[in-house]
Amino acid sequence: MDQTRHVAMLVYPDAQLLDVAGPLEVFARTARWLAEHGGAAVPAYIVELVGAAPGPVAMSSGLEMMVRRRYAELGPVDTLLVTGGIGYATAAGDPEMLAWLRERAGATRRIGSICSGALVLAAAGLLDGREATTHWAYCDRLAALAPDCRVDPDAIFVRSGRFYTSAGVTTGMDLALALVEEDWGKAVALAVAQELVVYRKRPGGQGQFSRFLEAERRNDRFGELQLWVLDRLHQDLSVERMAEVVGMSPRHFSRQFRAQVGRTPAAWLADLRLEEARRRIESGGFQLKDVARQCGFADEQNLRRVFQRRLGVAPSAYRERFGG
């Protein structure tokens, strides 16, 4: 309670406002909460924006944020975060900024990014050989920019040693709360999350978007098929039946589905059933035998086997951890 942690956020023109304000508000709110309830002798966190030059920096929303000093003038900090936003490409192409990031990487306890800020870290060579994530729309660009980086396109945030990367926009707050929990414990992180009216941890390790949204984003017959399947998970959904719905032969359907969706129909259906089972268990309103039946598992025992194999936990333990 007698240590102040300095958190700096690197910003640039056309950064995403929420990428900056969300995480920094988590740290500032934590400092206030600890001052009021935790008996801290000094502020738990101080936060600061740094950029290429002092002065106002226009965010992609048109609003401006004030940078007090140039990043090169920044002294030692505990945590350095890189914002995301549509202006990331300019930052990722700035050799002076990238050299500074590489230099700071060896002298900073934690380095992280929000959204497309991961591409700036990648351009600096800081994600080579690591696991990382970014906003789902930028995952392919991250993989191309850092071929040696293991990109997780569905994660809310990823920790790889001292490096932390998060997905888009509001997930910066998820990451910041995780860092607060590392520093001050679960109870403090939970109290701050409650004040902010957000999850301390999203239920079930929630992915960036659900299969429902994935289906709705498609405007072809496979999108229509996916929405059709979502209403019939409890039924026998063979490849033959799904092929009939879209008017294809089973063989042609399987080839086209894999080419356009990226998975076999069977693998996609298994993922869909597991996601819906998780959602129902998290809601706390269903017995496990009913979840198994409603989501198309043969029985409760089969549901247990799938949970154990895919998630490494039994459905009952999953409910204890994430159930409402």
HUGIMO-V719225 format. One line per field, one symbol per residue. ss: DSSP state (2 for helix, 1 for strand, 0 for the rest). phi: phi as a letter, one per 40 degrees, with the letter a starting at -180 (. if undefined). psi: psi as a letter, one per 40 degrees, with the letter a starting at -180 (. if undefined). Layout:
BEGIN
ss=???
phi=???
psi=???
END
This chain:
BEGIN
ss=000011111100000022222222222222222222220000001111111000111100000111101122200000111100000222220022222222222000011110002222222000000011000222222222200001100000111100111100002222222222222202222222222200000022200000222222200022222222220000000022222222000222222222222000222222222222222222200002222222000002222222222220002222222200
phi=.bbcbcbbbcbadgccdccccdcccdccccccccccbbgccbdcbbbabbacachcbccccgcbbcccacccccccbcbbbbcbiccdccccbcccccccccccdcbbcbbaabfcdcccccccgcbcgbcaaaddcbcccccccbdccccbcbccabbbgcbbbbccfccccdcccccccdcbhcccccccccccfbccbcdggdccaccccdccccbbcccccccccdcbccccbcdcccccccgbcdccdccccccccgacdccccccccccccccccccgbbcccccdccbgcdacccdcccccccbgacdccccccbcc
psi=efhhhhhihhiiifihdddddddddddddddddddddefhdihdiiiihiadiiaihhideeiiihhdiideehahidhhihiaieeddddeehdddddddddddeehdhhiihbedddddddeeeeheiiiiaideedddddddgdehhhheeidihhgbehhiibibeeddddddddddddeiddddddddddefiidhihffhidiidddddddifaddddddddddefdeihgidddddddefiiddddddddddddeiidddddddddddddddddddeeiidddddddeeidadddddddddddefiidddddddei.
END
